[in-house]
Amino acid sequence: MQHSDEHIKIFSEIIKNECKREARTLNIYACKSSESMRLKQENIPDRTNIRPAFFHDADRIIHSKAYTRYIDKTQVFSLFDNDHITHRVLHVQLVSKIARMIGRCLRLNEDLIEAISLGHDLGHVPYGHEGERYIDEICQKNGLGFFCHNAQSVKFLMELEHSGKGLNLSLQVLDGVLSHNGEIIQERYEPDKTKDFKRFLEEYQNCFKIKNYSSGLIPMTLEGCVVRISDVIAYIGRDFEDAIMLKLINRSDLPDEISKILGNTNSTIINTLITDIVVNSFDKPYLSLSGTIYCALKKLMDFNYKNIYKNPAIKDEDFKIRNMFLTLYEKYSEQLMSNNTSSEIYKDYISGFDKEYLEKNTNKGRMIIDYISGMTDTFFNEHFAEFIMPRKFGHNINSN
């Protein structure tokens, strides 16, 4: 689209004002939009786009197909008929909200924080972390390396969206997604600002080659560090509340050594953690928790693992879920090996990629992993039922 001289003049003024706003409001440790780096050149370069680079990245993520699938993906509790428990889409929104609050207090780049937050869990598979464990088992069994939801999130954004072309997001966003590691808490989070695309791509590939490699990754920006701790803040108290609602635990079960420091409601836990981070990290090149709060947070995480995530009361059906993953992988393998182009994986998945992408990506096992990991819980269940349950013929053999 051609713009008039008047449009160009106004756009130039908007871009100039945005640069001034960042220079005036962001602290010296924040990542400025002008620092963004991309693998491919943009049709409209970031420096001439009225949407700042990271703001643009957030737009691309929220309009992606992978993002729409958040709505029906498990957060923690898969098999409950309760519309009020947290699903993945709500968790991502909570991470974004909490992280932007911390970022605003510390004068960091909220656009970058939002983009990382929105994209950080795209690689989660059906049935949450349990599903991830089973799909990792399949990868190892079939010589495909390992599965890592952090890296899978990046893969959707960098390689699989747009028919295999990817979204061409900035390095800072992709790195923040890869390094989010919400299952690991630290007393201090300090970014590694020496990263470049070469190093990032090595780390990305290693996540699929080396077991638990992502656990040692460090974000390259302070904004990435904010999302990492905000991931913990978003789920730790919320999972506690969901477990109470589902009658897995009682509020009084939380030990006094935790509740007297952090509180015993999601609201007070969030407020306590955010306040502590802001006070201990203000105008510093790192994020920090006080020793007392950090110890209490570790104890709360241990409490959740013992009483919620590993609670035997919600593990009875796990062997069935594992069997579902194994069955789907085997069925899709049969379809690919027989080159059955009328099969589900061809129609629903492979046909959506361009020829150039398919010629470069010939590992059929990894294609199946990509397909299954992108499924919503409902889609996953429906495909399993189609393979296992008999198909009805209708009123007669010619029924449609």
LOVO-323157 format. One record per residue (C-alpha): x, y, z. Coordinates in nm, 3 decimals. Layout:
# LOVO-323157
<r xx="X" yy="Y" zz="Z"/>
...
***
This chain:
# LOVO-323157
<r xx="0.000" yy="0.000" zz="0.000"/>
<r xx="0.139" yy="0.337" zz="-0.104"/>
<r xx="0.133" yy="0.616" zz="0.154"/>
<r xx="0.103" yy="0.985" zz="0.079"/>
<r xx="0.369" yy="1.232" zz="0.184"/>
<r xx="0.136" yy="1.345" zz="0.464"/>
<r xx="0.106" yy="0.987" zz="0.593"/>
<r xx="0.482" yy="0.941" zz="0.587"/>
<r xx="0.534" yy="1.267" zz="0.773"/>
<r xx="0.288" yy="1.170" zz="1.045"/>
<r xx="0.432" yy="0.818" zz="1.076"/>
<r xx="0.780" yy="0.964" zz="1.110"/>
<r xx="0.661" yy="1.190" zz="1.392"/>
<r xx="0.492" yy="0.896" zz="1.570"/>
<r xx="0.811" yy="0.687" zz="1.550"/>
<r xx="1.020" yy="0.977" zz="1.677"/>
<r xx="0.783" yy="1.032" zz="1.970"/>
<r xx="0.795" yy="0.662" zz="2.058"/>
<r xx="1.175" yy="0.670" zz="2.068"/>
<r xx="1.161" yy="0.973" zz="2.294"/>
<r xx="0.907" yy="0.802" zz="2.522"/>
<r xx="1.131" yy="0.498" zz="2.565"/>
<r xx="1.437" yy="0.713" zz="2.628"/>
<r xx="1.247" yy="0.914" zz="2.886"/>
<r xx="1.059" yy="0.638" zz="3.069"/>
<r xx="1.263" yy="0.315" zz="3.046"/>
<r xx="1.551" yy="0.258" zz="3.285"/>
<r xx="1.907" yy="0.198" zz="3.169"/>
<r xx="1.874" yy="-0.180" zz="3.210"/>
<r xx="1.560" yy="-0.211" zz="2.995"/>
<r xx="1.572" yy="-0.351" zz="2.642"/>
<r xx="1.480" yy="-0.072" zz="2.399"/>
<r xx="1.278" yy="-0.143" zz="2.086"/>
<r xx="1.570" yy="-0.020" zz="1.876"/>
<r xx="1.777" yy="-0.314" zz="2.007"/>
<r xx="1.548" yy="-0.575" zz="1.848"/>
<r xx="1.712" yy="-0.827" zz="1.611"/>
<r xx="1.546" yy="-1.052" zz="1.353"/>
<r xx="1.674" yy="-1.340" zz="1.139"/>
<r xx="1.502" yy="-1.211" zz="0.826"/>
<r xx="1.457" yy="-0.862" zz="0.691"/>
<r xx="1.108" yy="-0.719" zz="0.735"/>
<r xx="0.907" yy="-0.577" zz="0.445"/>
<r xx="0.868" yy="-0.268" zz="0.660"/>
<r xx="1.183" yy="-0.237" zz="0.873"/>
<r xx="1.123" yy="-0.193" zz="1.246"/>
<r xx="1.282" yy="0.150" zz="1.244"/>
<r xx="1.016" yy="0.277" zz="0.998"/>
<r xx="0.717" yy="0.091" zz="1.147"/>
<r xx="0.476" yy="0.282" zz="1.370"/>
<r xx="0.435" yy="-0.037" zz="1.571"/>
<r xx="0.745" yy="-0.078" zz="1.792"/>
<r xx="0.927" yy="-0.406" zz="1.727"/>
<r xx="0.815" yy="-0.596" zz="2.037"/>
<r xx="0.460" yy="-0.457" zz="2.016"/>
<r xx="0.453" yy="-0.594" zz="1.660"/>
<r xx="0.577" yy="-0.931" zz="1.786"/>
<r xx="0.292" yy="-0.949" zz="2.040"/>
<r xx="0.044" yy="-0.881" zz="1.760"/>
<r xx="0.187" yy="-1.163" zz="1.552"/>
<r xx="0.172" yy="-1.407" zz="1.843"/>
<r xx="-0.185" yy="-1.328" zz="1.940"/>
<r xx="-0.300" yy="-1.369" zz="1.577"/>
<r xx="-0.119" yy="-1.701" zz="1.532"/>
<r xx="-0.298" yy="-2.035" zz="1.503"/>
<r xx="-0.098" yy="-2.173" zz="1.794"/>
<r xx="-0.230" yy="-1.895" zz="2.019"/>
<r xx="-0.594" yy="-1.976" zz="1.940"/>
<r xx="-0.535" yy="-2.333" zz="2.061"/>
<r xx="-0.453" yy="-2.213" zz="2.415"/>
<r xx="-0.826" yy="-2.197" zz="2.487"/>
<r xx="-0.864" yy="-2.575" zz="2.519"/>
<r xx="-0.534" yy="-2.683" zz="2.670"/>
<r xx="-0.488" yy="-2.816" zz="3.022"/>
<r xx="-0.307" yy="-2.609" zz="3.281"/>
<r xx="-0.294" yy="-2.859" zz="3.571"/>
<r xx="-0.631" yy="-3.034" zz="3.607"/>
<r xx="-0.745" yy="-3.227" zz="3.301"/>
<r xx="-1.032" yy="-3.454" zz="3.395"/>
<r xx="-1.268" yy="-3.234" zz="3.598"/>
<r xx="-1.606" yy="-3.106" zz="3.480"/>
<r xx="-1.555" yy="-2.764" zz="3.630"/>
<r xx="-1.555" yy="-2.451" zz="3.412"/>
<r xx="-1.393" yy="-2.238" zz="3.681"/>
<r xx="-1.054" yy="-2.408" zz="3.705"/>
<r xx="-0.761" yy="-2.253" zz="3.522"/>
<r xx="-0.694" yy="-2.344" zz="3.161"/>
<r xx="-0.377" yy="-2.260" zz="2.972"/>
<r xx="-0.526" yy="-1.950" zz="2.807"/>
<r xx="-0.606" yy="-1.792" zz="3.145"/>
<r xx="-0.265" yy="-1.880" zz="3.286"/>
<r xx="-0.095" yy="-1.701" zz="2.995"/>
<r xx="-0.310" yy="-1.391" zz="3.052"/>
<r xx="-0.224" yy="-1.396" zz="3.422"/>
<r xx="0.148" yy="-1.422" zz="3.345"/>
<r xx="0.121" yy="-1.126" zz="3.108"/>
<r xx="-0.070" yy="-0.915" zz="3.361"/>
<r xx="0.165" yy="-0.991" zz="3.651"/>
<r xx="0.479" yy="-0.947" zz="3.442"/>
<r xx="0.363" yy="-0.614" zz="3.298"/>
<r xx="0.287" yy="-0.491" zz="3.650"/>
<r xx="0.640" yy="-0.574" zz="3.765"/>
<r xx="0.783" yy="-0.431" zz="3.442"/>
<r xx="0.594" yy="-0.106" zz="3.485"/>
<r xx="0.718" yy="-0.062" zz="3.842"/>
<r xx="1.076" yy="-0.130" zz="3.734"/>
<r xx="1.045" yy="0.083" zz="3.416"/>
<r xx="1.112" yy="-0.204" zz="3.178"/>
<r xx="0.981" yy="-0.263" zz="2.825"/>
<r xx="0.622" yy="-0.379" zz="2.868"/>
<r xx="0.585" yy="-0.458" zz="2.496"/>
<r xx="0.868" yy="-0.710" zz="2.518"/>
<r xx="0.728" yy="-0.852" zz="2.841"/>
<r xx="0.384" yy="-0.897" zz="2.688"/>
<r xx="0.516" yy="-1.070" zz="2.375"/>
<r xx="0.723" yy="-1.319" zz="2.576"/>
<r xx="0.432" yy="-1.382" zz="2.814"/>
<r xx="0.181" yy="-1.452" zz="2.537"/>
<r xx="0.412" yy="-1.693" zz="2.356"/>
<r xx="0.580" yy="-1.873" zz="2.644"/>
<r xx="0.350" yy="-2.178" zz="2.670"/>
<r xx="0.249" yy="-2.240" zz="2.307"/>
<r xx="0.446" yy="-2.566" zz="2.305"/>
<r xx="0.248" yy="-2.729" zz="2.586"/>
<r xx="0.084" yy="-3.052" zz="2.476"/>
<r xx="-0.263" yy="-3.195" zz="2.556"/>
<r xx="-0.299" yy="-3.295" zz="2.923"/>
<r xx="-0.034" yy="-3.047" zz="3.039"/>
<r xx="0.286" yy="-3.163" zz="3.203"/>
<r xx="0.167" yy="-3.524" zz="3.218"/>
<r xx="0.121" yy="-3.518" zz="2.843"/>
<r xx="0.464" yy="-3.364" zz="2.804"/>
<r xx="0.616" yy="-3.650" zz="3.000"/>
<r xx="0.452" yy="-3.909" zz="2.773"/>
<r xx="0.546" yy="-3.733" zz="2.451"/>
<r xx="0.906" yy="-3.704" zz="2.575"/>
<r xx="0.898" yy="-4.080" zz="2.637"/>
<r xx="0.786" yy="-4.132" zz="2.276"/>
<r xx="1.066" yy="-3.909" zz="2.146"/>
<r xx="1.332" yy="-4.105" zz="2.336"/>
<r xx="1.186" yy="-4.442" zz="2.240"/>
<r xx="1.186" yy="-4.353" zz="1.869"/>
<r xx="1.528" yy="-4.189" zz="1.847"/>
<r xx="1.388" yy="-3.836" zz="1.818"/>
<r xx="1.585" yy="-3.684" zz="2.101"/>
<r xx="1.380" yy="-3.516" zz="2.372"/>
<r xx="1.067" yy="-3.306" zz="2.404"/>
<r xx="1.084" yy="-2.964" zz="2.570"/>
<r xx="0.777" yy="-2.741" zz="2.574"/>
<r xx="0.994" yy="-2.427" zz="2.590"/>
<r xx="1.169" yy="-2.519" zz="2.267"/>
<r xx="0.844" yy="-2.642" zz="2.113"/>
<r xx="0.692" yy="-2.298" zz="2.179"/>
<r xx="0.981" yy="-2.144" zz="1.986"/>
<r xx="0.938" yy="-2.401" zz="1.709"/>
<r xx="0.576" yy="-2.302" zz="1.655"/>
<r xx="0.672" yy="-1.935" zz="1.642"/>
<r xx="0.992" yy="-1.965" zz="1.439"/>
<r xx="0.930" yy="-2.263" zz="1.210"/>
<r xx="0.571" yy="-2.391" zz="1.197"/>
<r xx="0.342" yy="-2.089" zz="1.171"/>
<r xx="0.255" yy="-1.941" zz="0.829"/>
<r xx="0.272" yy="-2.278" zz="0.652"/>
<r xx="0.627" yy="-2.338" zz="0.770"/>
<r xx="0.767" yy="-1.987" zz="0.720"/>
<r xx="0.744" yy="-1.881" zz="1.084"/>
<r xx="0.659" yy="-1.537" zz="1.223"/>
<r xx="1.007" yy="-1.377" zz="1.206"/>
<r xx="0.994" yy="-1.264" zz="1.568"/>
<r xx="1.277" yy="-1.078" zz="1.737"/>
<r xx="1.561" yy="-1.260" zz="1.907"/>
<r xx="1.469" yy="-1.107" zz="2.242"/>
<r xx="1.115" yy="-1.251" zz="2.231"/>
<r xx="1.223" yy="-1.596" zz="2.110"/>
<r xx="1.495" yy="-1.612" zz="2.373"/>
<r xx="1.252" yy="-1.511" zz="2.649"/>
<r xx="1.015" yy="-1.789" zz="2.543"/>
<r xx="1.294" yy="-2.048" zz="2.528"/>
<r xx="1.434" yy="-1.949" zz="2.868"/>
<r xx="1.115" yy="-1.904" zz="3.069"/>
<r xx="1.153" yy="-2.219" zz="3.290"/>
<r xx="0.864" yy="-2.154" zz="3.526"/>
<r xx="0.927" yy="-2.480" zz="3.710"/>
<r xx="1.259" yy="-2.351" zz="3.847"/>
<r xx="1.276" yy="-2.072" zz="4.105"/>
<r xx="1.580" yy="-1.867" zz="4.198"/>
<r xx="1.655" yy="-1.605" zz="4.460"/>
<r xx="1.817" yy="-1.386" zz="4.195"/>
<r xx="1.759" yy="-1.356" zz="3.819"/>
<r xx="2.031" yy="-1.182" zz="3.618"/>
<r xx="2.015" yy="-1.167" zz="3.237"/>
<r xx="2.293" yy="-1.283" zz="3.006"/>
<r xx="2.329" yy="-0.991" zz="2.766"/>
<r xx="2.606" yy="-1.154" zz="2.562"/>
<r xx="2.365" yy="-1.367" zz="2.356"/>
<r xx="2.330" yy="-1.340" zz="1.979"/>
<r xx="2.129" yy="-1.538" zz="1.724"/>
<r xx="2.406" yy="-1.796" zz="1.679"/>
<r xx="2.412" yy="-1.876" zz="2.050"/>
<r xx="2.034" yy="-1.875" zz="2.074"/>
<r xx="1.998" yy="-2.123" zz="1.785"/>
<r xx="2.254" yy="-2.353" zz="1.949"/>
<r xx="2.058" yy="-2.345" zz="2.274"/>
<r xx="1.734" yy="-2.405" zz="2.086"/>
<r xx="1.870" yy="-2.714" zz="1.908"/>
<r xx="2.030" yy="-2.847" zz="2.227"/>
<r xx="1.689" yy="-2.849" zz="2.399"/>
<r xx="1.589" yy="-3.132" zz="2.163"/>
<r xx="1.924" yy="-3.313" zz="2.188"/>
<r xx="2.022" yy="-3.293" zz="2.557"/>
<r xx="1.793" yy="-3.402" zz="2.840"/>
<r xx="1.678" yy="-3.114" zz="3.064"/>
<r xx="1.904" yy="-2.872" zz="2.877"/>
<r xx="1.650" yy="-2.589" zz="2.906"/>
<r xx="1.678" yy="-2.592" zz="3.286"/>
<r xx="2.015" yy="-2.417" zz="3.263"/>
<r xx="1.913" yy="-2.142" zz="3.021"/>
<r xx="1.926" yy="-1.777" zz="3.125"/>
<r xx="1.722" yy="-1.504" zz="2.952"/>
<r xx="1.918" yy="-1.239" zz="2.763"/>
<r xx="1.699" yy="-0.951" zz="2.887"/>
<r xx="1.573" yy="-0.833" zz="3.222"/>
<r xx="1.225" yy="-0.848" zz="3.068"/>
<r xx="1.276" yy="-1.219" zz="3.003"/>
<r xx="1.370" yy="-1.262" zz="3.369"/>
<r xx="1.049" yy="-1.084" zz="3.471"/>
<r xx="0.838" yy="-1.327" zz="3.267"/>
<r xx="1.025" yy="-1.622" zz="3.415"/>
<r xx="0.944" yy="-1.531" zz="3.777"/>
<r xx="0.594" yy="-1.412" zz="3.678"/>
<r xx="0.520" yy="-1.758" zz="3.540"/>
<r xx="0.575" yy="-1.894" zz="3.891"/>
<r xx="0.371" yy="-1.618" zz="4.056"/>
<r xx="0.083" yy="-1.676" zz="3.813"/>
<r xx="0.044" yy="-2.047" zz="3.880"/>
<r xx="0.165" yy="-2.108" zz="4.236"/>
<r xx="-0.130" yy="-1.949" zz="4.419"/>
<r xx="-0.384" yy="-2.011" zz="4.145"/>
<r xx="-0.315" yy="-2.386" zz="4.148"/>
<r xx="-0.361" yy="-2.378" zz="4.527"/>
<r xx="-0.704" yy="-2.213" zz="4.485"/>
<r xx="-0.807" yy="-2.458" zz="4.210"/>
<r xx="-0.708" yy="-2.753" zz="4.428"/>
<r xx="-0.923" yy="-2.618" zz="4.712"/>
<r xx="-1.218" yy="-2.575" zz="4.474"/>
<r xx="-1.177" yy="-2.935" zz="4.358"/>
<r xx="-1.158" yy="-3.053" zz="4.721"/>
<r xx="-0.812" yy="-3.201" zz="4.681"/>
<r xx="-0.691" yy="-2.998" zz="4.977"/>
<r xx="-0.822" yy="-2.753" zz="5.238"/>
<r xx="-0.696" yy="-2.400" zz="5.288"/>
<r xx="-0.598" yy="-2.494" zz="5.643"/>
<r xx="-0.358" yy="-2.758" zz="5.505"/>
<r xx="-0.110" yy="-2.485" zz="5.413"/>
<r xx="0.156" yy="-2.477" zz="5.687"/>
<r xx="0.183" yy="-2.164" zz="5.900"/>
<r xx="0.549" yy="-2.123" zz="5.802"/>
<r xx="0.423" yy="-2.047" zz="5.449"/>
<r xx="0.090" yy="-1.872" zz="5.510"/>
<r xx="0.228" yy="-1.629" zz="5.770"/>
<r xx="0.486" yy="-1.504" zz="5.519"/>
<r xx="0.315" yy="-1.529" zz="5.180"/>
<r xx="-0.053" yy="-1.541" zz="5.281"/>
<r xx="-0.301" yy="-1.820" zz="5.220"/>
<r xx="-0.497" yy="-1.686" zz="4.922"/>
<r xx="-0.393" yy="-1.639" zz="4.560"/>
<r xx="-0.445" yy="-1.265" zz="4.592"/>
<r xx="-0.220" yy="-1.221" zz="4.896"/>
<r xx="0.046" yy="-1.456" zz="4.755"/>
<r xx="0.062" yy="-1.257" zz="4.429"/>
<r xx="0.072" yy="-0.924" zz="4.610"/>
<r xx="0.343" yy="-1.038" zz="4.851"/>
<r xx="0.568" yy="-1.175" zz="4.576"/>
<r xx="0.528" yy="-0.878" zz="4.340"/>
<r xx="0.594" yy="-0.629" zz="4.620"/>
<r xx="0.904" yy="-0.815" zz="4.734"/>
<r xx="1.047" yy="-0.836" zz="4.382"/>
<r xx="0.984" yy="-0.468" zz="4.308"/>
<r xx="1.139" yy="-0.348" zz="4.637"/>
<r xx="1.447" yy="-0.570" zz="4.602"/>
<r xx="1.499" yy="-0.509" zz="4.228"/>
<r xx="1.429" yy="-0.139" zz="4.183"/>
<r xx="1.697" yy="0.031" zz="3.968"/>
<r xx="1.911" yy="-0.284" zz="3.967"/>
<r xx="2.040" yy="-0.488" zz="3.668"/>
<r xx="1.881" yy="-0.804" zz="3.809"/>
<r xx="1.567" yy="-0.929" zz="3.983"/>
<r xx="1.586" yy="-1.041" zz="4.341"/>
<r xx="1.368" yy="-1.191" zz="4.612"/>
<r xx="1.441" yy="-1.138" zz="4.980"/>
<r xx="1.575" yy="-1.446" zz="5.158"/>
<r xx="1.263" yy="-1.489" zz="5.372"/>
<r xx="1.021" yy="-1.469" zz="5.077"/>
<r xx="1.237" yy="-1.695" zz="4.861"/>
<r xx="1.246" yy="-1.967" zz="5.130"/>
<r xx="0.870" yy="-1.945" zz="5.178"/>
<r xx="0.813" yy="-1.965" zz="4.801"/>
<r xx="1.028" yy="-2.278" zz="4.779"/>
<r xx="0.826" yy="-2.435" zz="5.059"/>
<r xx="0.501" yy="-2.343" zz="4.882"/>
<r xx="0.624" yy="-2.505" zz="4.562"/>
<r xx="0.720" yy="-2.819" zz="4.755"/>
<r xx="0.375" yy="-2.818" zz="4.918"/>
<r xx="0.204" yy="-2.791" zz="4.577"/>
<r xx="0.409" yy="-3.072" zz="4.427"/>
<r xx="0.337" yy="-3.308" zz="4.715"/>
<r xx="-0.028" yy="-3.226" zz="4.771"/>
<r xx="-0.149" yy="-3.114" zz="4.427"/>
<r xx="0.064" yy="-3.209" zz="4.126"/>
<r xx="0.155" yy="-3.556" zz="4.257"/>
<r xx="-0.161" yy="-3.618" zz="4.456"/>
<r xx="-0.258" yy="-3.987" zz="4.406"/>
<r xx="-0.626" yy="-3.891" zz="4.389"/>
<r xx="-0.578" yy="-3.742" zz="4.041"/>
<r xx="-0.334" yy="-4.002" zz="3.905"/>
<r xx="-0.567" yy="-4.299" zz="3.858"/>
<r xx="-0.626" yy="-4.227" zz="3.488"/>
<r xx="-0.266" yy="-4.148" zz="3.391"/>
<r xx="-0.201" yy="-4.490" zz="3.238"/>
<r xx="-0.495" yy="-4.435" zz="3.002"/>
<r xx="-0.363" yy="-4.095" zz="2.896"/>
<r xx="-0.021" yy="-4.248" zz="2.831"/>
<r xx="-0.182" yy="-4.514" zz="2.615"/>
<r xx="-0.363" yy="-4.245" zz="2.416"/>
<r xx="-0.034" yy="-4.075" zz="2.329"/>
<r xx="0.131" yy="-4.403" zz="2.233"/>
<r xx="-0.167" yy="-4.507" zz="2.021"/>
<r xx="-0.191" yy="-4.179" zz="1.831"/>
<r xx="0.181" yy="-4.176" zz="1.757"/>
<r xx="0.168" yy="-4.532" zz="1.623"/>
<r xx="-0.140" yy="-4.464" zz="1.409"/>
<r xx="0.009" yy="-4.148" zz="1.257"/>
<r xx="0.335" yy="-4.336" zz="1.192"/>
<r xx="0.141" yy="-4.599" zz="0.998"/>
<r xx="-0.032" yy="-4.327" zz="0.794"/>
<r xx="0.296" yy="-4.158" zz="0.703"/>
<r xx="0.479" yy="-4.480" zz="0.625"/>
<r xx="0.199" yy="-4.587" zz="0.387"/>
<r xx="0.186" yy="-4.238" zz="0.227"/>
<r xx="-0.187" yy="-4.234" zz="0.288"/>
<r xx="-0.265" yy="-3.881" zz="0.168"/>
<r xx="-0.633" yy="-3.914" zz="0.263"/>
<r xx="-0.544" yy="-3.981" zz="0.628"/>
<r xx="-0.596" yy="-3.744" zz="0.919"/>
<r xx="-0.235" yy="-3.631" zz="0.957"/>
<r xx="-0.210" yy="-3.543" zz="0.587"/>
<r xx="-0.545" yy="-3.364" zz="0.567"/>
<r xx="-0.531" yy="-3.184" zz="0.901"/>
<r xx="-0.161" yy="-3.108" zz="0.925"/>
<r xx="0.088" yy="-3.181" zz="0.647"/>
<r xx="-0.130" yy="-3.033" zz="0.372"/>
<r xx="-0.104" yy="-2.698" zz="0.552"/>
<r xx="0.270" yy="-2.663" zz="0.487"/>
<r xx="0.431" yy="-2.538" zz="0.168"/>
<r xx="0.642" yy="-2.767" zz="-0.048"/>
<r xx="0.971" yy="-2.596" zz="0.039"/>
<r xx="0.917" yy="-2.656" zz="0.412"/>
<r xx="0.829" yy="-3.024" zz="0.363"/>
<r xx="1.136" yy="-3.083" zz="0.147"/>
<r xx="1.361" yy="-2.943" zz="0.421"/>
<r xx="1.187" yy="-3.125" zz="0.707"/>
<r xx="1.175" yy="-3.492" zz="0.624"/>
<r xx="1.186" yy="-3.640" zz="0.976"/>
<r xx="0.840" yy="-3.796" zz="0.988"/>
<r xx="0.863" yy="-3.885" zz="1.356"/>
<r xx="0.928" yy="-3.525" zz="1.452"/>
<r xx="0.640" yy="-3.413" zz="1.227"/>
<r xx="0.408" yy="-3.636" zz="1.428"/>
<r xx="0.540" yy="-3.491" zz="1.754"/>
<r xx="0.480" yy="-3.139" zz="1.622"/>
<r xx="0.127" yy="-3.235" zz="1.521"/>
<r xx="0.030" yy="-3.397" zz="1.851"/>
<r xx="0.192" yy="-3.126" zz="2.065"/>
<r xx="-0.014" yy="-2.860" zz="1.889"/>
<r xx="-0.346" yy="-3.031" zz="1.956"/>
<r xx="-0.604" yy="-2.906" zz="2.201"/>
<r xx="-0.726" yy="-3.159" zz="2.456"/>
<r xx="-1.061" yy="-3.196" zz="2.278"/>
<r xx="-0.906" yy="-3.248" zz="1.934"/>
<r xx="-0.665" yy="-3.502" zz="2.082"/>
<r xx="-0.950" yy="-3.695" zz="2.247"/>
<r xx="-1.161" yy="-3.690" zz="1.932"/>
<r xx="-0.882" yy="-3.827" zz="1.714"/>
<r xx="-0.811" yy="-4.102" zz="1.963"/>
<r xx="-1.181" yy="-4.196" zz="1.965"/>
<r xx="-1.186" yy="-4.207" zz="1.584"/>
<r xx="-0.902" yy="-4.460" zz="1.585"/>
<r xx="-1.040" yy="-4.675" zz="1.867"/>
<r xx="-1.420" yy="-4.652" zz="1.857"/>
<r xx="-1.618" yy="-4.815" zz="1.570"/>
<r xx="-1.767" yy="-4.583" zz="1.311"/>
<r xx="-2.147" yy="-4.595" zz="1.272"/>
<r xx="-2.287" yy="-4.660" zz="0.924"/>
<r xx="-2.606" yy="-4.457" zz="0.973"/>
<r xx="-2.944" yy="-4.574" zz="0.842"/>
<r xx="-2.787" yy="-4.774" zz="0.559"/>
<r xx="-2.455" yy="-4.842" zz="0.393"/>
<r xx="-2.493" yy="-4.540" zz="0.162"/>
<r xx="-2.552" yy="-4.289" zz="0.441"/>
<r xx="-2.318" yy="-3.989" zz="0.450"/>
***
